[in-house]
């Protein structure tokens, strides 16, 4: 039985290393031709999951299906995939051309076909003038392109990438993000990309799978994950700066931020929950609004990120406001909260409803 070329499905994947559980009950699907990002902090299991898909690790339980085939017991060479590693894994004694076609040689692809694929791939990735150089004669970005070319030349419908940009500087990472996304769309391949950088995930992915301690925390499009995080963890991981999280307590006229009595910010039923606020949705206001004290400000050119204290219970929130606001620490501010509020259960950390803010 076969399915769409490049489609991926994982069913109940678990992986244990002795007494340590690296993955537990991971199930997901990636449609053919999609860009899936596995996102999460170090140690969350994202690279282990990628290695399970590749066949470099055998799952303790569960199934891996590629294009509808159960490949759980198959070795990497029989899975029809290509892989790009974090370290590039280039052979220093081989030229760029020899590095690119190394896998084709190992599979005994005929010379005429090797050369045709090499020519097309080198032109696609802008390497046609560098084919005779050694890896040591290339920049970091050029070495990354060679590693990509080695995956592309295999013409596999699925490409796995394990933090391929972590060795590059910030400017080059941004350029390579655009190049990799454009390449994936041009070739129509299914790409699974591992990163701990939420900017990479949000800018490249069709689908983001956020992992935490070996389990899926949220599986959604970038837009939905940003607008509707499923948990406190997702809310605090996505966004720069991330969503501010504040405790709500019961007040006379509604739920109030802990330590800031006298001003209801949410309906009464929100008391006891955790309030989530996106920094860019908070504005400075001359009068009314929520009283706050400036703790710190960071000028970023087009905007200023202001860290503020609210009330006497040490609740903090960040506001990202346009322009340069060079105010000293301790300045009293008034903040206008957004019209909609994200609420999370204080015990489980899971998302509750989005409510209208209380009238100021």
Residue pairs with C-beta under 8 A, 6 or more apart in sequence:
1 68
1 69
2 67
2 68
2 69
3 32
3 65
3 67
3 68
3 69
4 31
4 32
4 67
4 68
5 32
5 67
5 157
6 32
6 33
6 67
6 157
6 158
6 188
6 189
6 190
7 29
7 30
7 31
7 32
7 66
7 67
7 68
7 190
8 28
8 29
8 30
8 36
8 53
8 65
8 66
8 158
8 190
8 192
9 28
9 29
9 30
9 64
9 65
10 26
10 27
10 28
10 29
10 49
10 52
10 53
10 62
10 63
10 64
10 65
11 27
11 62
11 63
11 65
12 25
12 26
12 27
12 61
12 62
12 63
13 23
13 25
13 26
13 27
13 49
13 52
13 59
13 61
13 62
13 63
13 64
14 21
14 23
14 24
14 25
14 26
14 59
14 60
14 61
14 62
15 21
15 22
15 23
15 45
15 48
15 49
15 52
15 57
15 59
15 60
15 214
16 22
16 60
21 214
22 45
22 48
22 214
23 45
23 48
23 49
23 52
23 59
23 214
23 215
24 214
24 215
25 62
25 215
26 45
26 49
26 62
26 211
26 214
26 215
26 216
27 62
27 216
28 36
28 209
28 216
28 219
30 36
30 190
30 192
30 207
31 190
32 67
32 157
32 190
33 188
33 189
33 190
34 190
34 191
34 206
34 207
35 181
35 184
35 185
35 190
35 191
35 193
35 204
35 205
35 206
35 207
36 190
36 191
36 192
36 193
36 205
36 206
36 207
36 208
36 209
37 192
37 193
37 194
37 195
37 200
37 201
37 204
37 205
37 207
37 208
37 209
38 46
38 49
38 50
38 192
38 193
38 194
38 195
38 209
38 211
39 46
39 195
39 196
39 198
39 201
39 208
39 209
39 210
39 211
39 237
40 46
40 196
40 210
40 211
40 212
40 217
40 237
41 196
41 212
41 237
42 196
43 213
44 211
44 212
44 213
44 214
45 211
45 213
45 214
45 215
46 194
46 195
46 196
46 211
47 162
47 163
47 194
48 57
48 214
49 211
50 160
50 162
50 192
50 194
51 57
52 58
52 59
52 64
53 64
53 66
53 81
53 160
53 192
54 76
54 79
54 81
54 83
54 160
55 64
55 71
55 74
55 75
55 76
55 78
55 79
55 81
56 76
58 72
58 73
59 72
62 72
63 70
63 72
64 70
64 71
64 72
65 71
66 79
66 80
66 81
66 158
67 80
67 157
71 78
71 79
76 83
79 158
80 156
80 157
80 158
81 156
81 158
81 159
81 160
82 150
82 151
82 152
82 154
82 156
82 158
82 159
82 160
83 151
83 159
83 160
83 161
83 162
84 147
84 148
84 150
84 151
84 159
84 160
84 161
84 162
84 164
85 147
85 162
85 164
86 162
86 163
86 164
86 166
86 167
87 167
88 135
88 143
88 144
88 146
88 147
88 164
88 167
89 147
90 99
90 135
90 143
90 146
90 147
91 98
91 99
91 102
91 135
92 134
92 135
92 136
93 134
94 102
94 134
94 135
95 131
95 132
95 133
95 134
96 127
96 130
96 131
96 132
96 133
96 134
96 135
96 138
96 146
97 118
97 122
97 131
97 132
99 135
99 146
99 150
100 118
100 121
100 122
100 127
100 131
100 146
100 149
100 150
100 153
101 109
101 114
101 117
101 118
101 153
102 150
103 150
103 153
103 154
104 113
104 114
104 117
104 153
104 154
105 114
109 117
117 153
117 155
118 131
118 153
119 128
121 127
121 149
121 152
121 153
122 128
122 131
122 149
124 149
124 152
124 183
124 186
125 145
125 148
125 149
125 152
125 183
126 145
127 142
127 145
127 146
127 149
130 138
130 142
135 143
135 146
138 146
140 167
140 168
140 169
140 172
141 168
141 172
141 175
141 176
144 164
144 165
144 168
144 176
145 179
147 164
148 164
148 180
148 183
151 159
152 159
152 183
152 187
156 189
157 189
157 190
158 189
158 190
158 191
158 192
159 184
159 189
159 190
159 191
159 192
160 191
160 192
161 180
161 191
161 192
161 193
161 194
162 194
163 194
163 195
163 196
164 176
164 180
164 193
165 172
165 173
165 176
165 177
165 195
165 197
165 200
166 195
168 176
173 197
173 200
177 200
177 203
177 204
180 191
180 193
180 204
181 203
181 204
184 191
193 200
193 204
193 205
195 201
198 237
198 238
198 239
198 240
199 240
201 208
201 222
202 208
202 222
202 226
202 238
203 222
205 221
205 222
206 221
207 219
207 220
207 221
208 218
208 219
208 220
208 221
208 222
208 225
209 216
209 218
209 219
210 216
210 217
210 218
210 219
210 225
210 233
210 234
210 237
210 238
211 217
212 233
217 230
217 231
217 233
217 234
218 225
218 229
218 230
218 231
218 234
220 228
220 230
225 234
225 238
226 238
226 239
228 342
228 351
228 354
229 235
229 238
229 243
229 276
229 342
229 351
230 350
230 351
231 344
231 349
231 350
231 351
232 245
232 274
232 276
232 344
232 349
233 349
235 242
235 243
235 245
235 276
235 342
235 344
236 242
236 243
236 245
239 278
239 279
241 279
241 305
241 318
241 320
243 276
243 277
243 278
243 279
243 342
244 276
244 277
244 278
244 279
244 316
244 317
244 318
245 274
245 275
245 276
245 344
246 257
246 258
246 274
246 275
246 277
246 310
246 315
246 316
246 317
247 257
247 258
247 274
247 275
247 313
247 315
247 346
248 255
248 256
248 257
248 258
248 265
248 266
248 270
248 271
248 272
248 273
248 274
248 275
248 343
249 255
249 256
249 257
249 258
249 271
249 272
250 256
250 268
250 271
250 272
251 261
251 262
251 263
251 264
251 271
252 262
252 264
253 264
253 358
254 264
254 265
254 266
254 267
254 268
254 270
254 271
254 358
255 264
255 265
255 266
255 267
255 268
255 269
255 270
255 271
255 273
255 275
255 358
256 262
256 263
256 264
256 265
257 263
257 265
257 275
257 290
257 310
257 311
257 313
257 315
258 311
258 313
258 315
259 310
259 311
259 312
259 313
259 314
259 315
260 290
260 291
260 310
260 311
260 312
260 313
260 315
261 311
263 290
263 291
263 360
264 358
265 275
265 290
265 337
265 341
265 357
265 358
266 273
266 275
266 341
266 343
266 355
266 357
266 358
267 355
267 356
267 358
269 355
270 341
270 343
270 355
272 346
273 343
273 344
273 345
273 346
273 352
274 343
274 344
274 345
274 346
274 349
275 341
275 342
275 343
276 341
276 342
276 343
276 344
277 317
277 337
277 338
277 341
277 342
278 338
278 342
279 305
279 317
279 318
279 319
279 320
280 320
281 337
281 338
282 317
282 318
282 319
282 320
282 321
282 335
282 336
282 337
282 338
283 319
283 321
283 335
283 336
284 319
284 321
284 325
284 333
284 334
284 335
284 336
285 334
285 335
285 336
286 334
287 334
288 334
288 336
288 360
289 334
289 335
289 336
289 337
289 360
290 310
290 334
290 335
290 336
290 337
291 310
291 332
291 333
291 334
292 308
292 309
292 310
292 317
292 332
292 333
292 334
292 335
293 308
293 309
293 310
293 330
293 331
293 332
293 333
294 306
294 307
294 308
294 327
294 328
294 329
294 330
294 331
294 332
294 333
295 307
295 308
295 309
295 316
295 329
296 306
296 307
296 329
297 304
297 305
297 306
297 307
297 325
297 326
297 327
298 304
298 305
298 306
298 307
299 324
299 325
299 326
302 322
302 323
303 320
303 321
303 322
303 323
304 320
304 321
304 322
304 323
304 324
304 325
305 318
305 319
305 320
306 318
306 319
306 320
306 321
306 325
306 327
306 333
307 316
307 317
307 318
308 316
308 317
308 318
308 319
308 333
308 335
309 315
309 316
310 316
310 317
317 335
319 335
327 333
336 360
337 357
338 357
339 356
339 357
340 354
340 355
340 356
340 357
341 354
341 355
341 356
341 357
342 351
342 354
343 351
343 352
343 353
343 354
343 355
344 350
344 351
344 352
345 351
345 352
